[in-house]
Amino acid sequence: MSTLVDIEEARAVGMRIEKEMFYVKLEDGREIGVPFTWYWRLAGASEKQRNNWRFISEGYGIHWEEIDEDISIAGILKGKKNPSPPPKRNVKPNVAQ
């Protein structure tokens, strides 16, 4: 069983993109499959956008430039999802009366 320390120290060394998921290969040999539906920006991205990624922070995260998405390896291992965009705030203009 992984401990929180193990999760926070997990680093990615490889990644492959498939039609509905991406697979992250970790330094310790594990490979984690993640559905694009976990992250709304990736779910709505084109194949080209999904394939335009790079590791950040020495493998502790993944960045997709075109869709402004950053996902930490620790977040993936913790099962953190962001399946829908944040709600729009209904801000009323400040009108003096």
N, C-alpha and C positions, 0 to 999 in steps of 0.2 A: 504494500500500500504506500502511495506517495505521501510524503509529508508536505506541509506548506513550504518548508525550506527547499525541498526538491523541486516543487512547482515553480517557485520564484527564481530558481537557478537554471531552469530548463532552457536550452538554446537550440535553435533550429540550424540545421546544416544543409537542408535541401527541401525542395517543394516541387510538387507537380500539380497541374491544373487539369481537371477533367470536366465533363459537361455539367454536372450538378454539384460537384464537391471539389475541394482542394485538399491535398494531403501534405502534411508537414512532417519531414523526417527530423527527429531530434538527435542531438549529440550522443545520447545514450543508446541509440539504436531503435527506439520506438518510432512508429509512424502513426500519426493521428489524422483521421479523416474528418473534415469539417464541411457540412452542407452550406452552400452559398446562402440559403434561406436564413441562416443564423444572423446575417448582417445585411440590412436592407440596401445599402449601397452596392454591395457585391451581387445581391439578388437582381438588381435592376441594371447591372453593368453588361456591356457587350463582351463577347469573347475576347476581343482585342484589349479592352480595358482590364479584364480579369487577368490577362497574361502579362500585363505591364506592371510588375511588382518588383520589389527589392527588399532584402533584409535590412533592418535598421538596428541600431544599438548592439552591434556585434552578434546578431542572431536572436536577440530577445524580443524582437517584434518584426512585423511585416508591414510594408507601406505600399499602397496603390496610389500613385501620384494623380492620375487622371480623375479619380473619383474621391480623392481626399479621404482615404480610409487608412487608419492605423489600427492594427490588432496586435496585442501582446501575446506571446506564447503562453505566459502564465494565465492570461484571460481565457485562452482556448482550453487549457487544461482544467481550469475551474468551471468550465461550461458556461461562461458569460456570453450572452447573446444580445444582439441589438437588431431584432427582426423588423422593427418599424421605425420610421422617422419620428423625431420628437414632435409632440403636438404643437400646432401653431398657436401662438399666444394671441389672444384677441385684445390688442392694445388700443384703447380709445385715445384719440388725440386730446391733449390738454387744452381745452378751449375756455378762455376766460369769459365769465358771464357778467 
